[in-house]
Amino acid sequence: MTPVAPPGAPSIPVRQVGPPRLTLGLDGNVRLDLDAHRSLHPAPGPCTADALITLAEDGRLHGRGGAAFPFARKLRAVADAAERRRKRTVVVVNGTEGEPGSAKDKVLLCRAPHLVLDGAALAATALGALEIVVAVTEPSAAASVELALRERDLTARARVVRLPERFITGESGALVRGINGRRPVPPGRKVRAANRGVDGLPTLLSNAETYAQLAVLAGLGARRYRRVGTPDEPGTVLLTVTGSARFPAVVETPAGAPLGHLLDLCGARASEGVLVGGYHGAWLRGEDAVRARISRDGMAKAGGTLGAGIVMPLGRGTCPLGESARVARYLAAESAGQCGPCRLGLPDLAAALADLAAGRDGEAAVAAARRAARLTAGRGACFHPDGTARFVLSTLEVFADDVDRHIASGGCGRPVRGVLPADPVEARLRLEVDWSRCDGHGLCADLLRGTVRMDGYGYPVIPDEPLPAALEPAARKAVAMCPGLALRLVPRTPHSKPGKRVPAQAG
C-alpha cells in the first residue's frame, strides 16, 4: 500500500507540462514507498566513477541548487581529491532549501525520497563513499527520508541530519559546518567541499533535485534523457510557482518552455513583474517574463536568473517597493552577521529601501541604496551580500516608474499585502516603546541597525512586525541599555504570526 505523505509535508500541488519524469506518480498528496517507486523507476545499475562522470557529461547535467555547476566536474573533483589524499569520500544531499518561496526539494524528499536516494546511492557506489548524509530542516522531510532508509535497508550507510531553518543554512560551507556539529554559517574563507568537507573528507555535495535528475539520467540513458529540453540544457526543470499565483504549485516542465505558459497554468498575471530565481534572483518586467524561456540561458537573456527554480509573480494591488523592502529586511536579518557587508551593509540596504517605500526623502533613499549595494557586493564572507544587493538593484531598475512615483508623491497609494513570503523564522517577540519615557537617545537604532531607525524629529521608528530570532540578543541588549527604560519585548500578537499575510504600511 502506498502511504500518505508524513504529517506536515508540503501540501502544495504538483503539476506537469509534458510527460513527467521527476514527478512521475506524484498524483494527489501521496508518498511513494519503495515498492511503488520501483514500479515507476527501475533500480539503476552500479557503475564506476569514470562511467558516472561520462554519463553526467553526455547528459549535460548541471546542479539544480542555484549555482548550476556542471555535475561531471564536481564528480571529477571529488574523485581526484580522494585519490590524491588517499581518503574515503562522503555524499551529501542538500535538502535544506532555505528559500522561503521554494518547495521543490521538500516535495521530492517528502513524496519521492527514493528517487533522490537512487541518485545519491549511485554516486556513493561510484565514489566508494563512506556514507550518505541527507541534510534537512523540516521534520516531515526528515521523517520521510528516515523511513525510506529503513525501507531500503540503508541505515548503516546513510543518515539524516536536521539543521536550523535559516536562509543561509543551505550555503555549502554552512551546510558542511552544520553536519560537522558546528554553527551552520558560511566559513570566513572559501573551502571547497570536494577537497575538505564532512569530517574533513572529500565530499560530493548537491541538492535533492540534482540527485533525482541523476537517477532519471541513469535510468533513461543520455540519449533518451536529452530528448526533451534544449540542446545545451536537456531534461526537465522543477519550479516552485508561488507569489500571487491563484494555483501555486511545484511544476515540472521541459527546459526551454515559455515562462508565460507556466504562469497561465498557475493562474498568475505577469503584468506587474515576476521575481525569478528567488531572493538572490532578479525581477522581470511583465512583458519580458511572458517571452522568457525556462532555462539558464533563457532567463539570462531576459535579464533574470533561473537560480533555485523559484517563480514569484507580484500580481496587482500591492506596492512593489513595499514588498521588496520586506524581503530586503528579511535578508538582512537572515545573514550570518560575521562580516562587515552583512552586519552593516545589508541593514543599510534594507533601511534605504524601506525609506523609499514609505516615501521618506525618496531621492536620498535611492542614492543610499545604490551606495550600500556598491559597498556591499563582492566583499562578504559568502555570496549572501551579493545576492541581496542584486535583488535591491533589480527592484530599483524594474520598478523605476514606482520609484519616481514614491519620490514625487511619497507613495503609490497601494498597500503592502505580503505577497512575497518574508516572515522571520521562529519570530516570537516584537518591540514596544513607552512614549512617555522615550527621550530619543537613539541607542536602540544603533544596536538594531536596519530594523529601528530615527525619524525626522529624532525619535525611533519601531517596526510592528515580530523580530527575527537572530535579532533577539541585540533587542534584549537594547531593552537593557535604554537610558529612559522606554523599550520592552512582548510576545508577538496573533495578527503577526509568521506565514499569515497581513496588510502593512502603505507604500
Buried (B, 14 or more C-beta within 10 A) or exposed (E): EEEEBBEEBBEBBBBBBEEBBBBBBBEEBBBBBBEBBBEBBEBBEEBEBEEBBBBBBBBBBBBBBBEBBBBBBBBBBBBBBBEEBEBBBBBBBBBBBBBBBBBBBBBBBBBBBBBBBBBBBBBBBBBEBBBBBBBBBBEBBBBBBBBBBEBBEBEEBBBBBBBBBBBBBBBBBBBBBBBEEEEBBBBEEEBBBBBBBBBEBBBBBBBBBBBBBBBBBBBBEBEEBBEBBBEEBBBBBBBBBBBBBEEBBBBBBBBBBBBBEBBEBBBBBBBBBBBBBBBBBBBBBBEBBBBBBBBBBBBEEBBBBBBBBBBBBBBEEBBBBBBBBBBBBBBBBBBBBBBEBBBBBBBBBBBBBBBBBBBBBBEEBBEBBBBBBEBBBEBBBBBBBBBBBBBBBBBBEBBEEBBEBBBEEBBBEBBBBBBBBBBBBBBBBBBBBEEEEBEBBBBBBEBBBBBBBBEEEEBBBBBBBBBBBBBBEBBBBBBEBBEBEBBEBEEBEEEBEBEEEEEBBBB
